[in-house]
Amino acid sequence: MKFSKKPPLYTLGLFLLVFLLLPSCTNLDKEAPAFTSKSLTMTEDHALSLSYDMITSTFIVAADPEDQEQLTETEKILSTPKVVGCSVTQYIKDNGLVDADIEMVDFEGMPNYPKRTLGQTSYPEKFMTKRIKVRDGISTFYNAAGEVITSNVQSDAKTAYFQKVASELAEHTRVSVEKFEYILEAFRQEGFDVEDSSHDPNVAVMTQHFDDGGYTELYIDKVLNHIDSRVNYNAAGEVETISDFIFEDDGVEKTLIGHRFITFYDSPFSNVKMSIRKVSEIKNFNLQKNF
């Protein structure tokens, strides 16, 4: 099956909004303070409700570790992680738009860099984002005093999630591998390429092709019934982005505890292929469905 435009296959739209809006995770050593909004409740327009606490570390390094020494001194500074903690509530609508409340939280265990540390972003207090409110496609940023810093329009294309995959693969009730094969067969009949991984027969690889020659591969765990990884390729077969989900499984429930996102660019200074990496630890993850 080919598509003229690339819908971002961010399963469940889990962290898309946060990754787009936040500049940037270490261990969560204590329960995070709850962030709730009385004005944000699930309606019939919402397909999913998500809440979680997250610490995200963002850093830039050479894609190939052997190339790290070829970087300029300025580029090497970029490897110092930028760390942001947040408590998130998201409601994802059927049309892909996201309503959300996000509060920045300094969790215990996060690094406390001295002011003016190289590689760290510093703004005047009145321009520092403390809360983000998203309603009907409009994102509004607030400082600690509750004053509006800025707002922008949220793009449908950037916040849409793959509804069919979400509805089939996000079930809390686990099905057997045999029954899960019927789900995968339905995707085959819809025109998707679905094959078993050459490395693990319990992992299926579903490929979505696009008119521009690019394609996306989803790696699906048939035993745990969830997507482990998503890799986007351009028309030349080069990896553009990698997105991995990390789950904890106790045999009854699977809980999302981590996420990794990697994208690439060529450095104009050292001519080295660079990777921007976002590594997140998630706690108190909760998912409710309305379909």
C-alpha positions in Angstrom: 0.0 0.0 0.0 1.4 3.4 -1.0 0.5 6.8 0.4 1.0 10.2 -1.1 1.9 11.8 2.2 3.7 10.2 5.2 1.4 10.0 8.2 3.7 9.8 11.2 3.2 6.3 12.6 3.6 7.3 16.2 1.6 4.5 17.8 -1.0 6.0 20.0 0.5 9.4 19.5 2.2 8.7 22.9 5.0 11.2 23.1 4.7 13.1 19.8 3.4 16.3 21.3 6.0 16.3 24.1 8.9 15.6 21.8 7.8 18.4 19.4 7.3 21.0 22.1 10.1 20.3 24.7 13.8 20.8 24.2 14.5 17.6 25.9 16.0 11.8 31.3 17.7 10.3 34.3 16.1 8.1 37.0 12.8 8.9 38.6 13.6 8.3 42.3 10.3 9.4 43.8 6.6 9.6 42.9 6.1 12.7 40.8 3.5 15.3 42.0 0.3 14.9 40.1 -0.7 17.5 37.5 -4.4 17.6 36.9 -6.7 20.0 35.1 -10.4 20.2 36.0 -11.1 21.6 32.5 -9.6 18.6 30.7 -11.8 15.5 30.6 -12.5 12.8 28.1 -15.4 13.4 25.7 -16.9 11.4 22.9 -14.5 13.1 20.5 -11.5 11.6 22.3 -10.2 8.2 21.2 -7.5 7.9 23.8 -6.5 9.3 27.2 -2.9 9.2 28.3 -1.1 10.3 31.5 2.5 9.8 32.5 5.5 11.4 34.2 8.6 11.6 32.1 12.3 12.7 32.2 13.8 13.2 28.8 17.5 13.7 28.0 18.4 15.2 24.6 22.0 15.1 23.3 23.8 15.2 20.0 26.7 12.9 19.1 28.3 11.4 16.1 26.1 8.7 14.6 29.2 6.4 14.5 31.1 6.6 17.8 34.4 6.2 16.0 33.7 9.6 14.4 33.3 11.5 17.7 37.0 12.6 17.8 36.5 14.3 14.4 34.0 16.7 15.8 34.9 20.3 16.5 35.2 21.4 20.2 31.8 23.2 19.8 30.1 20.1 18.5 31.5 18.0 21.3 29.7 20.3 23.8 26.4 19.2 22.2 26.9 15.8 23.8 26.1 17.2 27.2 22.5 16.1 27.9 19.7 18.7 28.2 17.3 17.2 30.7 13.7 18.1 31.2 11.1 16.5 33.5 7.4 16.8 32.9 4.0 15.5 34.0 1.6 15.0 31.1 -2.1 14.5 30.5 -3.1 13.9 26.9 -6.4 13.3 25.2 -6.1 12.3 21.5 -9.1 12.9 19.3 -10.4 10.7 16.4 -9.1 13.3 13.9 -5.6 13.1 15.4 -5.6 16.4 17.3 -4.3 16.4 20.8 -5.7 18.2 23.9 -3.1 18.2 26.6 -1.8 19.7 29.9 2.0 19.5 30.4 3.8 20.8 33.5 7.6 21.0 33.8 8.8 19.2 36.9 12.2 19.0 38.5 12.2 15.4 39.6 14.6 14.1 42.2 17.7 12.7 40.5 17.8 15.1 37.6 21.2 16.9 37.1 21.5 20.4 38.4 23.9 22.1 36.1 25.5 25.4 37.2 24.2 28.5 35.5 25.9 29.3 32.2 27.1 25.7 31.7 28.2 25.3 28.1 25.7 23.4 26.0 22.7 24.2 28.3 19.9 26.6 27.2 19.3 29.5 29.5 16.5 32.1 29.2 15.2 34.9 31.5 12.7 33.5 34.0 9.7 35.2 32.4 10.5 33.3 29.1 11.0 29.9 30.7 8.1 27.5 30.0 6.5 26.0 33.1 3.2 24.8 31.6 1.8 24.0 28.2 -1.9 23.9 27.4 -3.2 22.4 24.2 -6.8 22.8 23.1 -8.3 22.3 19.7 -5.0 22.5 17.9 -3.7 25.6 19.7 -0.7 25.2 22.0 -0.2 27.9 24.6 3.0 28.3 26.6 3.0 29.8 30.2 5.7 30.8 32.5 5.8 30.1 36.3 3.7 33.3 37.0 1.0 32.0 34.7 1.7 34.6 32.0 1.4 33.6 28.3 4.8 33.3 26.6 3.6 32.4 23.1 1.1 30.2 21.3 1.0 28.4 18.0 -1.2 26.2 15.8 -0.8 22.5 16.1 -0.6 20.7 12.7 -3.0 17.8 12.0 -0.3 16.0 10.1 2.1 16.1 13.0 -0.3 14.9 15.7 -2.2 12.3 13.7 -1.6 8.7 14.8 -2.2 5.5 13.0 -5.7 4.8 14.1 -6.1 1.3 12.8 -2.8 0.1 14.3 -3.7 1.8 17.6 -7.1 0.3 17.8 -5.8 -3.2 17.1 -2.5 -3.2 19.0 -3.2 -1.1 22.1 -5.5 -3.6 23.7 -4.9 -4.3 27.4 -6.2 -7.8 27.0 -3.5 -9.9 25.5 -4.3 -12.4 22.7 -2.4 -15.5 21.8 0.2 -15.5 19.0 -2.2 -17.5 16.9 -5.0 -14.9 17.3 -2.6 -12.1 16.7 -1.7 -13.6 13.4 -5.3 -12.9 12.3 -4.8 -9.2 13.1 -1.6 -9.2 11.0 -3.4 -11.0 8.2 -6.0 -8.2 8.1 -3.1 -5.7 7.5 -1.8 -7.9 4.7 -5.2 -7.9 3.1 -5.2 -4.1 3.3 -2.1 -4.0 1.2 0.7 -3.8 3.9 3.8 -5.9 3.6 3.9 -8.1 6.8 6.7 -10.6 7.3 8.3 -12.4 10.3 11.6 -10.9 11.4 14.7 -12.9 10.3 16.1 -12.5 13.8 13.0 -13.5 15.9 9.9 -15.4 14.6 7.9 -13.8 17.4 8.4 -10.3 15.9 6.5 -9.2 12.8 7.8 -6.5 10.5 5.1 -4.4 8.8 6.2 -2.1 6.0 4.3 0.9 4.7 5.5 2.3 1.3 5.1 5.9 0.1 4.9 7.4 -3.3 8.2 9.3 -2.9 10.0 5.9 -2.5 10.4 6.2 1.2 9.0 3.6 3.6 8.4 2.9 7.3 9.0 -0.4 9.1 7.1 -1.3 12.3 8.5 -4.1 14.5 5.6 -5.7 16.3 6.0 -8.2 19.2 3.4 -10.9 18.5 3.6 -12.3 22.0 3.2 -9.0 23.9 1.0 -7.5 21.3 2.7 -4.2 20.9 5.0 -2.2 18.6 8.6 -2.3 19.8 10.2 -0.1 17.2 9.5 2.1 14.1 12.1 3.0 11.5 11.6 5.5 8.7 13.7 5.3 5.5 14.1 7.7 2.6 13.9 6.8 -1.0 17.7 5.9 -1.0 17.1 3.4 1.8 18.8 5.6 4.4 17.5 5.6 8.0 15.9 9.0 8.8 14.4 8.3 12.2 14.3 5.5 14.8 11.7 5.3 17.5 11.8 2.5 20.2 9.3 1.7 22.9 10.4 -0.1 26.1 7.9 -2.1 28.0 7.9 -3.9 31.4 6.0 -7.1 31.3 4.9 -9.0 34.5 3.0 -11.7 32.5 -0.4 -10.1 33.0 0.1 -6.5 32.0 2.7 -4.6 29.9 3.7 -1.2 31.1 5.4 1.4 29.0 8.5 2.6 30.9 10.8 4.1 28.3 11.2 5.6 24.8 14.1 6.4 22.5 14.0 8.6 19.5 16.9 9.2 17.0 17.2 11.4 14.0 20.2 12.3 11.8 21.8 15.2 10.0 25.2 15.9 8.3 27.3 18.4 10.2 28.3 21.5 8.1 31.4 22.0 10.2 33.0 18.6 10.5 31.2 16.8 7.7 30.3 14.0 10.1 26.9 12.3 10.2 25.4 13.4 13.5 22.5 11.9 15.5 20.1 13.7 17.7 19.0 11.4 20.5 16.1 11.7 22.9 16.0 9.1 25.7 13.0 9.1 28.0 12.1 7.3 31.2 8.4 7.0 31.9 6.6 6.4 35.1 3.0 6.2 36.2 1.9 5.5 32.7 -1.9 5.2 32.3 -3.9 4.6 29.1 -7.7 4.7 28.7 -9.4 4.0 25.4 -12.8 5.3 24.1 -13.2 3.0 21.0 
